[in-house]
Amino acid sequence: MSSLSALLRPRRFARRLASYGREQVARADRLTFAAVFVACATGILTFVLAATVFAHHSINHDEGVYLTQAAMLLSGQLELHAGELVGAFRPWFFIEDGGRLYPKYSPVPAAMYAVSMGLFGEPRLTLAAIAAGNAALVYLLGSMVFDRRVGLAAAVLFAASPMAVVTSSVFLPYAPTTFLNLLFAVAYLRSVRDRSVLAAGVAGVAIGLAFFARPFTAVLFAAPFIGHALVQVVSAVRAEGLTPLVNRGLRGLPDPINRHGLTALFGVLFVGVTLAYNLRLTGSPLTFPYEAFAPMDGPGFGERRILDHSIDYTPGLALRTNGYALWYLATRWLVAGPVGAALALVGGGLAARHWLLGERALAADHSEGDDHGATDSTADDRRFERIAGLLLGGVVVTVVVGNLFFWGTHNLLATISDPTDGFVASFGPVYHFDLLVPLSVFGGVAVVAGGRALAGVRQRLATRVTPQTARTVVAVAAVLVVLSGTLAAAAAVGAPLDRHSVQADKYDAAYEPIESESFDNALVFVPTPYGEWQNHPFQALRNDPGLDGEVVYALDRDPSEDFAVLDAYPDRTLYRYGYQGEWTPNPYERVVPKLETLDVREGPRLDAETTVGIPDRVDQARIRLETAGGESPDGGVAGGSDRVGYAVTDPNESLTVDWSLDGDSARLAGAPNASIPVDPDGDVVTMTVTLVDPSGSTFTYRQETTVRASSEGIEAVWPPERSVCRLVTDCGNRGTYIPDDPNAHAEWVVFETSAESAEE
């Protein structure tokens, strides 16, 4: 019987939960439904943008850091273990410490992404949930500070702000941290208004997590609330007396001390978790991972440095930089650009006027000498509204002033006076993301006041014209205002989305050969356009935390390092990903991608043959063979040179060059005794065929073969990296040979190469 009751208990709970849900839906009014609709629409829009415009992620390569970190957390790892191959697998913004790698960022945002990644295999669902949650929390905050109409308008203004639309759609920490800060603000104000201990605990957990996620951001947001809590605690101590409180102990403490003490307890608990995390990764509780990565990257003035970028960050530069950032926020990244800024300014003025009049009304109420319950309730509501509004205004002050001490905003502005340059052009001044909250709420005040003003206009018109005419005039005016605001908001959002769409097209083209391939136990070497970092810029090419997935991506580096990777993954299908062109942040500069299957040729000697096409008017071909790291053996080429070559006059339509490799040298046929040494630990053997016409113009076929001495004689990664260059003999990726694209080269360009073991 008891087991039957246990089985029925979950069903009863589900029925009660469903009944409660139906009750709430039945009691909900139009404002509640509208707020739910705004939150859901925001989440859906965010998911659509994340899955389309940002399908391959954005130009901010920090996204790859958080997604890699999320996958690590799902695998129970705080760090990657690459051992001696750490250089081949180091992701962007990961700290290298011996054979381990760990990210410079806190794991909180990554853990949030890991939830939907683990449950549904789609981390973008977290983006949608956070965006919807932010809109809902802004509604609740506006409703608590003012009223529900203001809350609804604020939620719409927040969700439609370009900075919220764009930043919420990518895997960056700003929207998740704001979600935690908003949860803290709503819970804190509810604990004050309702004297709720539960809400106070939620506030402490939320701000503690926000501190763990982004300490500086959390402190700036929470500073006004912390100040208010201290004032309330001090006031309670003064009212009760310190000695009676000490004698009383924990029992019977005043309500403010109980609530704010609980908030502080949970907040400090997560500060402790943060310090423990630091100790685990960096070896010191006070050294954050971002400091281990770049010790001069934190808040403060003077020399600031990260990687190869450094400046002397002065107060004057801070004022100038942040002034531009706030101007761009007001004119480009708030809803409808300057219209949104004007609404926030007007709403703030109206709120201040309302609080001032409320203070006078409150004084008048008390001058009556009667303490009626209704009067006390009204006085408490007005007092709470004023305090909550001032705390919200305080967030504006602390975020603006606090960010003066952080040079990150300067780094967002590549050219300070140009809003279309640097990260600010694509994401806005993201370190001021929390400003969207108070500005949207105060903007909501202006929107509601405007609606009431239109209602007043209708009433005045009704005394002069017919009620129907008055309603029509006001309705037309309202439609025009809403339409104008919608068009302005769409234009403001459209500009950054257009920039990201162009970038998305660039990544679509770049990843096409990889997405067309079905990898099975593969090892892919990837290029290093921005230095030896993975996922910088190729964020989509991420490894599993164990570096053992169906496809493993390794950086294409020096010969000895590449062979070390090959030795560690001996039974995998090999590929080399490359491209023709130069990879730059400019979205309009495209590359032509190439995915090439590789294998390792091995034998006592490798006999190779290279055939190239030759156009008309070429009267000479110069053939050269050279190595990068060898030293000439005794009795080698005269003069101890590490290059050999010869020339061919009046070549035909094609030219075939024979050459060979053995354990310690490379030989070029056609030049007697023309051999050069090969570094047995790993070397690059380069052969060039330079065509010269009568005017002196040149065209060079260039191939670079990665080789290493082995027990069998010689190993070579085949095919070589091939490129074709005009006027120079080495043009890097700009001249990468694309054999399968007829539009990549002139019709006469032919570049074929083969190699076989001498035994074969």
N, C-alpha and C positions, 0 to 999 in steps of 0.2 A: 504494500500500500504506500509506504514511504517512497519507494522507487518510482511509483506511478506519479506521486505528487511532484517529485523532482523533475520528471519528464514534462509534466504539465506546467511547471512554474515558468519556463522560458516563454511558453505560448501565452500564458496570462500576462506576462510582462510585455510581450509584443502587442497584445490586444490593448493593454492600458496605454502603451506608447502611441499606438495608432489612434486611439480615442482622444488622447491629449492633443495629437497633431490635428485631428479634425476639429477639435474645440478651438484651437488657436486659429486655424484657417477661417472658421465660422466667425470668430470675433475680430478678425483682421479687417481693417478698413482700406480705403483706396490708397492712402499714403504708405501703408505697410506693403501692399502689393506692388506699388510703384518702386519702393526701395528694394524689394526682392528682385523685381525685374531689372533695375539698374545694376545690381550686383551680379546677377546671372548673365546679363548682356555683356558686362565688362569681362567676366571670366571667359565667355565664349569668344569674344573678339580677341582677347589675349592669346587664347589657344590657336585660333586661326592664323594670327600674325606670326606666332612662334613656329607654326608648322609650315608656313609658306614663305614669307619674307625672310625669316630667320631659320629656315630649314637646315642650312649649313653653318649657322651661327653668324655672329656679327664681326665687325672689324676689331672689337675689343676681345683680345685673345684670352682674357681672364675667364671667359666662359668655359674653355676647355679645362682650366684648373679646377673649377667647382664640379664639373661633371666627372672628371677623373677622381676627385676626392669623394664624390658620392658613391661611385663604384667601389672605391676602397673601403668605405664604411660598410657597405653591404657585404663585403668579404671579410669584415672584422679586422681591417687593417687601418692603421694611422700613417703608415709609410710604405713605400715600395722598396723591395730588396732586389737590387740589380747586381750586386757584387762588383766584379772587375769590369762589367759592361755598363757601369753607371753612366758613362758619357754617351753611350749610344741610345739610352732610353730616358734621358732627363727631360721631363716635361717643362713647359714654360712656367716660370715662377715657382719652381721647386728648389729646395735647398739640398745641396749635395753634402752628405756627411759620411765619409768612408764609402761603404757600399750601399748606403740607404739614401732614400729620397723622401722628403716630406714637403707639403705645400706651405707657402708663407701665409695662407689665409686660415681663419678660424673654420672649424668644421660645421658650425651651426647652419649656414645657408645650404651647404652641401647635404647635410642630414635632412633638411626639408625636401630637397630635390630627390634624395634617396628614397623617400617614402613612396612616392608614386612610381619611381623607377623600379623598386622592389615589388610593389603590389601589382602594377599594371604594365611594367616594361616601358613606360612613357613618362619621363620626368616633366614634360610640358604640362601635364595635368597639375603639377604643383604650381607652375606659373599661373595657370588659370585660377586655381583655388586662392592663391595669395592676392591676385588682382581683385577677385570678387570679394575676398575678405577685407581688403583695404577699403573698397567702396562701401561695404556694409558698416565698417567701423567708423568711417568718416560720417556716415548717416547717423549712427548712434551718438557720436561725439557732438555733431551739430545739434542734434535733438536735445541732448543734455544741457548744452551751454545756452541754447536759445529755444527753439521749438522744432517740431518734426518737419515743418515745411522748409525751414532753414537747413535741417539735416539732409533732406532729399535734394535740395538745390546744391548743397555742398558736395554730396556724393556725385552728382552729375558733373559738376565743375572739375572735381578731382579726376574722375575717370576719363574725362575728355581732354585733359591737359596733355600736350604732346610728350612731355617728359615722363608722365605716368604711362601713356600708351606704349611708348618705345621701350623704356627701361623695364617695364613689367613683363615684356615679351621676350626677354633674354635672360640667360642664366648668370645674373650678376647679383650682388648682395644688397642692393639699395632698397628695392621693394620689399624683400623679406624682412629686413631690419626695421623698415617703417611699419610693417605689419605688427611686429612685436612692440614697437614704441606706441602705436595706436592702441593695441590691446592693453598696454600698461596705462595709457591716459584714460581710456574708458573705464577700466576697472578701478583705477585710483579715484576718479571723480565719483563713481558709484559708491565706493567705500565711504567717501566723505559725505555724500548726499544721504545715503541710506544707512550709514553707520554699519556697513556690512563687513564682517571679518573675513568672510569667504572672498569677497571682491578684493580686499586688501591682500590676501594671499596670492590671488591670481595676478595682481599688479606686481608683486615682488618677483614671481616666477617670470613674468613677461619681461620686465626690465633686466632681470638677471641674465636671461637668454640673449636679450639685445646687447648687453655688455659683452657677453661671450662672443657674439657675432661680430660686433664693431664697437669696441670700447669707447672710442672718442665720440662717435655718433650718438651712442646711448647716453653718455654723460651730458652732452649738449642738449639733447631733447629732455632729459629728466631733470636738469638743473632747476627750473622754476618749481617743479613739483616737490623736489627735495627741499627747496627753500620753504615752501608752504608747510610741508610736514614738520620741519624743524620749528617753525613759528608756532604751530599748533601744539607740539610737544612741550616747548618752553612755556607756552601760556598755561597748559595744564599743570605743569610743575609749579609754576608761580601761584596758581589758584589753590592747589592742594597743599603746597609746601613740600620741600624736599625731604625733610625729616620724617613726616608721616608716611610719605610714599616709600621710603627706605624701610621703615618699620613694618609696613604692610606687606612688603615682598611682592610676589607676582600676583597675589590674590587681591582683587578689588582695585586694580589699576584703572585710572581714567580711560575712557573710551579712545581718545586720540592716541594715547601711548600704546594701547593694545593693538589698534589697527596699524598705525605707522610702524610700530615695532615689528609686527609680523611681515609687513612689506619689506622693511629693511633686512629682516632675518633671511627671507628667501633671496633677496637681491645679493646679500653678502655671501650666501651659500654658493651662488653661481659665480661670484667673483673668485671664490675658492676653487671651484671647478676649473675656471679659466687658468688660474695659477698652477693648478695641478697638471693641466694639459701642457702648459709651457714647460714645466719641469720634465714631463715625460719626453717631449720632443727636443727641446733646446738644452736641457740640463740645468736650467735656472728658472725658478718660478717668475722672476721679474723680467725675463728676456722673452718677448713675444717672437713667434716665428718670423713675422715681417721684419723685426729688428735683426734677427739672425741672418736674414737674406740681405738686408741693406740697413746697417746701423744708423745711417744718417737720413732715414726716410720718414721719421716720425714728426710730430708737431714741434714747432719751435722756429726761431729765427737763426740766421747765420748760414753756414754752409749746409746745403741739403744735397743728398746724392742718392741715386739708385742706378746700378749698373754703370754705364758710361756717361750718364747724364747728371750734371750737377749745376747748381746756381748758388749765388749768394742771396738768400731770401731775406730781404729787409722789410721793416714795417711799411715803408713807402711802396715797395713793390706789392706787398700784401694788400694794401688799400687799393692800389690801381687794379690789380688782378681781380679782386673780389668785387670792385665796383663794376667792372665790365661784366663779370659773371651774373651779378644781380640784374644788370640792365638787360642782358640776354634772356634771363629768366622772365623778366617782366614783359619783354616785347616779343619773345619768340616761343617760350616753353610753357607759359601758362595757357589756359584755355582761351582760344581766340586771340592770343597774343596780347597786345596792349589793352584790349577790351577786358580781359580777365584781370589784368593789373588794376584797371580803373574800378572794376567791381569790388575788388578786395580793398582798395583804398577808401571808396565810398562806404562800403560795409563796415570797415573799421571805425570810420568817423561816426556812423549811425549807432554802432554799438557803444562807443564811448559816450555819446550823447544820451543814449538810453540808460547807461549805468549812472551817469551824473544825475539825470532826472529821477531815476529810481532811488538814489541816495537821499534826494530831497524829499521824495514821497515817503520814504521810510522814516525820515526824521519827523515829517508831519504826522504820520500814523502814531508815533510814540508820544508826540506832544499832546495827543488827546487824553492821555492818562489811563486809557483802558487797554488791557491786554487780552483782547478777545482771541479765541483760537484761530479764527480765520485770519486775523491780522498777524498773529505769530507765524502762521503758515506762509502767508504772503511775504512777510519779512524774511523768513528763512529761504524761500525760493529766490527772492531778489538777491539776497546775500550770496547764495550759492552760485547763481548765474554770474554775478559780478566777479566772484573769485575764479570761477572756471574760465571766464572770458579773459581775465587778466593772466592766468596761467598760460592760456593759449597764445596770447600776445607775447608773453615772456619767452615762448619757444622761438618766436621770430627773432627776438633780441639775442638769445644765446646761440642760435644756429648761425646768425650773421656774424656776430662778434667772434665766436669760437673758431669759425673757419678762417679767420684772418691768420690764425697761428699755424695753419696747415698748408703746405706748399702744393698739395695735390691739385687745387683749383688752378694754379698757374700752369701745371702740366696739361690740363685739359685744353688750354687755349694755346695752340701752336703759335699763332700770331694773335697777340692779345686783342688787338682792335678789330679783328676779322672774325665775325661769328660763323663763317662758313669754313673755317679751317680748324683742324684738330678734332679731338673727341667731342668737344662741345658742339660741333656742327651736327653730330650724329646722335648724341644722347642728352645734350644739355648740360648744365652745371650740376652734375649728379651728386656732388657732395652737399648740395643744398636741397636734396630731394625732400627732406622732412618739411621744408617750407611750404610745400604744396598743401599740407594739412591745414594750418591756420589760414593761409590765403584763400583756400577753397571755402572754408567755413565763413570767413568774413565776406567773401564774394557771395555766398548763399544768403547772407543778411541783406545785401543790396538787391539781389534778385527778388526776394520775398517782398522787400519794401517797394520795389518797382511794381510788382503785381498788385500790392495794396493801393499804390498810387493810381494805377489804371482803374481799379474798382472805384476809387474816389472820383476820378474823372467821369466815369460812367454815371455815377449818381448826380454829379453837377450838370452833366449834359441832359439827363432825364428831366431836369426842371425847365429846360429850354426847348427841347425837341421831344419827339415821342420816345417812349422807352425802347421800342424796337430799333429806332434809328441810333439811339445811344449805344445799345448793345452791339450793333453792327459796326459803328465807328471804332469802338474800343476793341472789338474782335479783330478787325482788320489791322489796327495798330499793333495788337499783340502778336498776330501772325507775322507781320513785317519785322518786328523786333526779334522774334524767335528765329525766323528764316535768316535774317542778317547775322545773328549770333551763330547759327549752325554753319553757315557758309564760312564765316571767319574762323570758326573752330576747325572745320574740315581743311581749310587752306593752311592753318598752322600745323596741323598733324601731317598733312600731305607732303610738305617740304622734306622733313627728315625721312619719312617712309619712302619717298622717291629715291633719296640717296641710298637707303638700305636696299631697295629693290634692284638698283643697278649693281650694287655689290653682290646681291644674291645671284644675279645673272652671271657675274664673273666666277663665282664659286661653282655654279651649275656646270659651266663649261670646263672648269679645271678638274672637277671630280668625275667627269663623264666616263673615262676609261676604267676607273676604279669601281664605280657603281655598276658598270656593265659586266664586270668580272665576278664570277662565283668563286670565292677563295675557299680552299680546303687545305688546312695545315700548311699555310703559306707564310713566307717571310718576305716583307716588302721593304726595300731601301728607299728612303724619302730624302729629298734635297734639303738644304739648309740655307734658304735665302736670307734669313735674319740671324744667322749664327747657329751654334749647335744647341738648339732647343727643339723639342718635339711640341707639336700643336701650336707652333708659332712660325707661320700662320695657319698651318693645316689642322684646325681644331677637330675636324671630323675624323681624322686618322688617329684615333686614341687606342692605346693598348688596354687589355684587361689587367686588373691589379696584379695578377700572378705572372704577367708577361708570358702567357702561355695559351692565348686564345687561338681560335681558328686562323686568325691572321695576326701576325706580330709585325709592328712597324719599327724599323731601326733607322737611325740617322746614317746617311751615306757620308763617311768620313775618310780618314787616312787608310791606306791599304792594310796595315797591321791591325787596325781597329775593326775594319770590315771583316777581315778573316777571322778575328776573334769571335765576332757575332756568328759567322758561318760555322765555326767549330762548335759553338754552343747550340746551334739548331741544325744538326746534320741531315735530318731526313725531311726537310720541308721543301715545298715548291718555291723557287726563288723568283722575285720580280724586282724591277727597278722602276720607280715612278719618277718621271721628269717632265720637263715642259720646254717649249721654245718660246723665248721672250724673257723679259725681266719682271720679276714679281715685285710690285710696289703697292703701297696703300691706295693708290689712285684706282677707283673702281672702273674707270674707262680704259685702263691699260690692261688688256687681256693677254693670256698666254694660250698656247696650243699644247695640250697635255699629251703625254705618252706613257703607256704602261708596257714595259718590255719584260719578257720572260728571260730569265738568266739560268745558266748552269756553270759549273766549275769544271773546266777542262784540265786534265792531269796526265802527265806522262814524262818519260825521261827527256823528251824533246817535243815541242809543239811546233809544227810547221804551219805557217799562216799565209794567207793570200788576201790582198785587198785590191779591189777593182773600183776605179772611179771613172766617171764620165767627163769628157772634155769638149767644150764648145769650139766653134770656129774662131780663127784669129789668135788662138793661143800658140805661141811659138816656143815655149819652154815650160818644163815641169821640174820643180825641185823637190826631191824626196829626202826626208830627214827622219832619223830614228834617234830618240833620246830617252833617258831615264831621269827620274826625279831625285833618287837618293843613293845611287851606286857610286862606287869608287873604282877607278881604273886599276885592273890587276897588272902586275908586272908583265911586260911583253904584250900589252894590249895595244890599243890604238895610239898612234904616234902623238906625243904631246899630252897623253893622259886625258883626252877629251871624253865627256860622257855623251857625245852625240856623233853620229856619222851620217853621211848622206852622199847623194850624187844628183846629177841633172840629166834630163832627157830633152833633146831638142826635137822640134817638129813632131810632137806626139800625135797619135791617131785619135779617133773618136773616143777611145777608152784607153786606159792604162792600168796594167796589172802589176802590183808590187809584191814580191815574195820576201818573206822575213820569217824568223824562227826564234824560239825561246828555249833555253835549257836551264839547268839549275842555277847558274851564276852569271849568265850573260844573255844578251839579245843580239841577233845577227841580222844584218840587212843584206840580202842577196843583191848582186850587181855591183858591189863595191868590195874589192879584194881585202880580206882580213878585216872587214868592217863590222866589228863587234863592240859592244859596250857592256859594262858590268851592271848587274841587277842586285839590289840589296836583298839578301836571302830572307830577311824578316818581313819584307813587304815593300813593294815598289810600284810605280806607275810607269809603264812603257808607252811613250807617246810617239806616234808616227804621223807626219804631216806630208801632204802632197800639195804643193803650192803651184798654181797655174799662173803664168805671166803672159800678158799680151804685149804687142809692140809698144803701146803707150805707157807701159809700166804698171798698169792696174793688175791686181792680184785677186785670186780666189783660192781659198785653202780648204782642203779636206783634212779634218783633224780627228784622230781617234786615240783614246786613252784606255789602256788595258791595265787592270789591277792584277798584279802577279805576286807570287811568293814561292820560295824554294820549298820543296816537300821531300818526303822520303822516296817518292817516285821520280823526283827530278824537278818538276815545275808545275805550279797550279796557276790557272788564269781564269778570272771571272769573264764569262763570254755571253753576249757580244760586248765589245768595248763601248765606252761612251763616245758617241760620234757627233760631230758638229761641222757645219760649213760656214765659212766666214769670208766676207768681202773686205779687201784692203788690209786686213790684219790676219795674223796666224792663229790668234786665240781670241774668241769673242764670247766665251762662256755660254750661258744658257740662251743667249740671244740667237745663237746659231744652231741650236740643237737639231739634229737630223731627225725628221719625221718621215719614215719610209712609207707609211700607208696613207699619207695625205697628199694628193696630187697638187693641191694649192699651196703647199708649204714651201715649195722650191721651184726653180725653173725646170722646164721639161728635160733639159740635157743633164741635170744633176743625177748622177748614179753613185751610190756609195754602198758597195757590197763587201763583206768580209767573212772569212771562214778560217777555222783552225782545226787541225787534227793531230793526234798523237803520232809521233814517228813510228810507233809500233803498228798503228793502223795503216 
